[in-house]
Amino acid sequence: MNYLAHIALSGEDMEVAVGNFMGDGVKGAIPEGYPLGIKIGLHLHRFIDHQSDTHPENLAMRVALREKYSKYAGVVQDMYHDHFLSRYWDEFHPVQLQEFLQGFYQSAELNISHLPARQRLFFLGMREGEWMFSYGSFSGLGRAFQGLSTRNSTAFIMKDGASYLEEHYEIYEKGFMQWYPILLDLCEKERKTLLRNLSNSR
């Protein structure tokens, strides 16, 4: 899942959302020095990635993208998920998207010293450009794919990611609407387990 989904699946605790957001920048053992919410978010990030990479409901959609996007199928799929999440946000979450993002931005600012350098720079650019809110439009999604396509010499194949989604919209829309409620439920249960286990280990 991409950044918006990772944050959304963190629940109401914005400290957990910050940990989930910074998950790609923390490898190996999770340091004990982080606040409890951030540690929960880091563990939850890995749980979400594992579910996305192994759950049959999600893999069925990824297989359909692999022929066109090869090793980048997962990246493209994650961006599609964020697009649909932005578009259908109100069906899954009680707080308006803009309000939710403002709460996340405030918490990330308070915890910015914990963010790895790469995530810190990304956060500042993301907040300034309102990237996550823009994923719901094809123009915003197109800009995101344009940026992703310049990562290296082979990533250019993602350049048409937004237009490809437009051409096959109903297929991936249906896939998201089937997969996201499943993942939402799995994450709610996992957050409770992590809170109990990590609180007891302190």
N, C-alpha and C positions, 0 to 999 in steps of 0.2 A: 504494500500500500504506500501511497505517497504522503507528503507532509500533512495535508488537510485531514485525510482519513486517520492518520496516526494520532493527531491532536484530538480529533472528534471522539475517537474510541477510548480516550483517557477518562471520560466521565466528567464530573463537575469540578474536580480538584485540579486547578491550573498548574500546581507544582508537578503533579503527575504528567500533565500535558507537556511541560517543559522537558522533563526527563524523556518522554516519548519522542519529542522533537529532536533531541540531541543524540538519539540512539545510534545513528550511523557513525557518529564520531567517537564512540566509546567501544573499543574492541577488547576482547579477553575478559578477565575477571573484573567485575564492577567494584570500584573502590568503596571502602566502607565510609569514607568521609562525606559522602553526599547526604543531603537531607533525605528523610524517609520518602517523601513524595517523589523526588527525582529518582531514587533507587527503584521505586515501584514502576515509574515510567520507563526506565531503562529495561527492566525485565519484561514489561508489557510490550515494548517495541520488538523485542526478540520473539515473544510469543506470537505477535501479529505477523511478523515476517515468516515464521514457521508455518502458521496456519495458511497464509497466502500461497506459500510454496508447496504445500502438501495436500490441502483440502480438495477433494474431487470437484466440488462445486465451482471453485475458482480456477482450477487447472483446466477444466473443459473450455473456458473462454481463452485461456492463454495458448492452448494448442491451436486454436483457430487463428491466432495472431502470429504464430511462430513461422509459418510459411513465408509471410511477407517481411517480418521484422527480425527473424532469426534470433540471435542472442539478446536482442533488445525488446523481445515480446513482453517480458515482465515489466520493463520500464514504461512501455506504451500502455499496457493494461493499467498500471498504477495511475497514470495520468488520466485515463478514461474514467477510472473510479472517482478521482477527485472532481472531474467535470460533473458527473452525475450526482455526487454528494452535494456539491455546491448548488446544483439545480434543484434537487429534491430535499434539501436540508430540512425544511420545516416538517417533512413527513417523519423524520427520525429523531429530531432534537428540539426540545422545548424553547431554547433560547435562540433568538434571531442570529443569523450567521455573523453579521457585522458586530453585534454586541459580544458574541462569543470570542471572536478574533481580538477584539479590544481587550477583553479580559486576559487572553493568552499573551498578548503583547506586553501588557503591564507586568504580568508574572515573569515573563522572560527577561524583561528589563531589570526586575528586582534580583533575578538569579543569573544575570549575564556573566558574572565571574565564574560560574560553573560550566558555561558553554565552552566546548573545544573551539579553537581558533577558527576553523572552517565553518562550523555551525554559527559562530558569532557573526561572521561576515555575511553569511547567507541570511541570517535573521534580520540584520539591519537592512539589507537590500530588499528582502521579501516584505518587510513592514513598509518601507518607503514606497515600493511599487504596488503594494496591495495585491501581490501575486496570487495568493490563495483565493481571494474573493473573485479574482478575474477568471479563474479556471472555468466558471460556469458559462462563459461566453466563448464562442468559437474564435473570436479575435484574440482573447486572452490565452486560450488554449494553443492557438497557432503561434503566438509569441513564445510560449513556453517550449513548444516543440522546436521552434527555430533555434532557441538557445541550446537545447539538448543536442541538436544535430551538429553543433560545432565542437563538441567535446573532444573528438578525435577523428581520425581519417575514415573510420567505418560508421560513425554515428549519424552520418548524413542521411541514412535511410529513414530516420525518424522525422525528417523535415515535413513530410506530408501527413503526419499523424492526425492532425485536426480534420483535414479534408477527407481522409480515409474513414474517420468516424462518422462524418456527415453522410457518406455513401452507404454505411452499414449501421446506421444509428439504432434501429430497433433491436438488432441482435445483441449489441453490447449493453443497451439500456435494460433489456430483459435480464441479461446475465447479472448486471449490477443489482437490480431490484430483488433478485433471488439470493445473491451472495451476501449483501451487506447486512440484512437482518440476522443472518446466521452468525456472522462475525461479531456483530454488536452484542448478541447474547453470549457468545463465547468469551468476549472481553469483559463483560460485566461480571461473569463468574470468576474469571482469572484475576480481576482487580481485587475481589474480596479475598481470594486465596492468598494473593501476594501481600495484601495488607495484614492479614492474620499471621502469615509466616514471617514476614520481615519485621513486624512489630515484636513478635516473640523472641526474635534473634538479637534484639538490641541489648 
